[in-house]
Structure formats: structure tokens, C-alpha cells
Amino acid sequence: MQKVVIYSGPMCSYCSAAKHLLNKKKVDYTEFDIAADQSKMQEMHEKTNGARTVPQIFIGDTYVGGYNELKSLEVAGQLNSLLGI
């Protein structure tokens, strides 16, 4: 199974939806709250070429994007393969 990283923020419904989808699939992930840790905000900006919205999701070395992109992968039947499940 691939390592999953989510950069999130407080009171973010898209972050909650992304985590819900991953939890439903029983996928472990590492979450970084960029509001609580400014260094993680800078790290997210560098890894995404300046994205400022949350969530920002990485599966292994693949930059997925936000919740809409994650959900699109699920609808297309490609998410399990990317996750390695």
C-alpha cells in the first residue's frame, strides 16, 4: 500500500470528505494541519508549486490534488490501483 499524505486545515469540509473516503477504504494516512504548523504550510506550497487550498493529497510520489481529484479517481475506478489495494 502506498503512503498517503494529506495537508489539511481546520473546519474544512473537503478535508473531512477526503479523510472519510480514505477511512472507508481502510487506508492509513498522515495528516498535516497547515494552520497549526507553518513549516508544513511552506512544505505544501513547495511540493504543489504554490497551491493555497486544502486539502492537498499525495499518494506515494503522486500528487493527486484536492478532494475533487481524489473523488474523480474513485469514480473512474483508478484510486485503488494508485493506493496499491
C-alpha positions in Angstrom: 0.0 0.0 0.0 1.2 3.5 -0.9 1.9 6.1 1.8 -0.8 8.8 1.8 -0.2 12.4 3.0 -2.9 15.0 3.4 -2.3 18.6 4.1 -5.4 19.9 5.7 -6.9 22.9 7.6 -9.4 23.5 10.4 -13.1 23.3 9.7 -12.5 22.2 6.1 -15.4 20.1 4.7 -13.4 19.0 1.7 -10.6 17.8 4.0 -13.2 15.8 6.0 -14.7 14.3 2.8 -11.2 13.2 1.7 -10.4 11.6 5.0 -13.9 9.9 5.1 -13.3 8.4 1.7 -9.8 7.1 2.7 -11.2 5.8 6.1 -14.0 4.0 4.2 -11.3 2.2 2.2 -9.3 1.5 5.4 -6.3 3.5 4.2 -3.9 4.9 6.7 -2.7 8.4 6.0 -0.5 11.1 7.6 -2.3 14.4 8.1 -0.6 17.8 8.5 -2.7 20.7 9.7 -1.1 23.7 7.9 -2.8 26.1 10.3 -1.1 24.5 13.3 2.3 24.1 11.7 3.6 26.9 9.5 6.5 24.8 8.3 4.1 22.3 6.9 2.3 25.1 5.0 5.6 26.1 3.4 6.3 22.5 2.6 2.9 22.1 1.0 3.5 25.2 -1.1 6.8 23.9 -2.3 5.6 20.4 -3.1 2.5 21.7 -5.0 4.1 24.6 -6.9 2.1 27.1 -4.8 -1.3 25.6 -4.1 -3.0 27.5 -1.3 -6.2 25.5 -0.8 -6.7 22.4 1.3 -6.7 19.5 1.2 -3.7 18.7 -0.9 -3.2 15.0 -1.2 -0.2 12.8 -2.2 -0.3 9.1 -2.7 3.2 7.7 -2.8 5.1 10.1 -5.1 2.0 11.1 -7.0 0.5 14.5 -6.4 -3.3 13.9 -6.6 -4.5 17.4 -5.8 -7.6 18.1 -3.7 -10.7 16.2 -2.8 -12.4 16.6 -6.2 -9.4 15.0 -7.9 -9.4 12.2 -5.3 -13.1 11.6 -5.8 -12.6 11.6 -9.6 -10.0 8.9 -9.3 -12.5 6.8 -7.2 -15.3 7.3 -9.7 -13.0 6.4 -12.6 -12.0 3.2 -10.8 -8.4 4.2 -10.6 -8.0 5.1 -6.9 -7.5 1.5 -5.6 -4.7 0.9 -8.1 -3.0 4.1 -7.2 -3.3 3.2 -3.5 -1.9 -0.2 -4.1 -5.0 -2.0 -2.7 
